[in-house]
């Protein structure tokens, strides 16, 4: 896992469930795509689950949510 993936994983762990936009906001990224790319990689590596579109508890937007895989 790269340092950026570890940072995003830590943010998800602290705030789950959380959408890519909220991860980007919390970590100071300019574009949601920065979080999205790494979240999809974490999903592919089986570190997290990305849900179907649901309401994010942080921003109230209907988005894919990231949750740590147990």
GIWO-V440384 format. One line per field, one symbol per residue. ss: DSSP state (A for helix, B for strand, O for the rest). phi: phi as a letter, one per 40 degrees, with the letter a starting at -180 (. if undefined). psi: psi as a letter, one per 30 degrees, with the letter a starting at -180 (. if undefined). A space follows every 10 residues. Layout:
BEGIN
ss=???
phi=???
psi=???
END
This chain:
BEGIN
ss=OOAAAAAAAA AAAAAOOBBA AAAAAAAOOO OAAAAAAAAA AAAAOOOBBB BBBBBOOOOO OBBBBBBBOO
phi=.cccccccdc ccdcbccacc cccdcccgcc bccdcddccc cccccgcbbb cccbccccbg ccacbbbccb
psi=kleeeeeeee eeeegkkkle eeeeeefgke kffeeeeeee eeeeggelkj llklkkfefg ljlkkkkkk.
END
